[in-house]
Amino acid sequence: MPQLSRTDKDEYALVQRRLAACDWPTLEDSLWKHGYARTPQVLTEEECATLIAIYTESERFRKTINMERHRFGVGEYKYFAAPLPPLVQALRTSLYPPLAAIANRWMQALRLSEHFPPDLQAFLAQCHERGQTKPTPLLLHYEAEGYNCLHQDLYGEIAFPLQFVCFLSQPGKDYDGGEFLLVEQQPRAQSRGMAISPRQGEGLIFTTRFRPMPSKRGYARAQMRHGVSRVTSGSRYTLGIIFHDAQ
């Protein structure tokens, strides 16, 4: 992690305290039952505005994706370049340990051999050994008529099973529509859809690929994809935190 100024360290500590204060047993219970968990506010209105303002600073990003060009939807997203902004790094580093513990319990329940180390740097070292060296946290932007097709964020051989999105815009004020979508393909059953509209500064933890679903023989994998419904008016920004790096 890059050297931090005193101001950045204070900001980092604030984020750590907010995340530590979350009701992690309740969040984990929701992840097991539904494949997602909604957090309290983890970023202030001012911090959300700061991240939105970064979107126009091209030097902060390594890659820009026009979603319509790739038939991913209508909108745009930008992957941060290294080093990540301190606020983004603070979220990624602080969220990883509790999520790694949950991820390991999921792997055990599903009888999978994957095991995730307790801290982010050790996990990223594993990614880098496999050629996955590009940072994946990103900012996403949608205007009216924008949307994101259902997908999974997999960038190589290694994929951390949980990820995080923080909502930087205020629904009903900055934009309308644009619900966060999750669709679960239940084994031998029809799909289940969920539409979620967190408030500004709140976060959503959700599965990257699948969640453990109780079955007659223990647990089975329920595949899940995520996306964004059509924004009917306004402008919508979100911060995505993916823990594995890309090739």
Secondary structure, 3 states (H helix, E strand, C coil): CCCCCHHHHHHHHHHHHHHHCCCHHHHHHHHHHHCEEEEEECCCHHHHHHHHHHCCCHHHEEEEEECCCCCCEECEEEEECCCCCHHHHHHHHHHHHHHHHHHHHHHHHCCCCCCCCCCHHHHHHHHHHCCCCECCCEEEEEECCCEEEEECCCCCCCCCCEEEEEECCCECCCEEECCEEEEEECCCCCEEEEEECCCCCEEEEEECCEEEEEECCEEEEEEEEEEECCEEEEEEEEEEECCCCEC
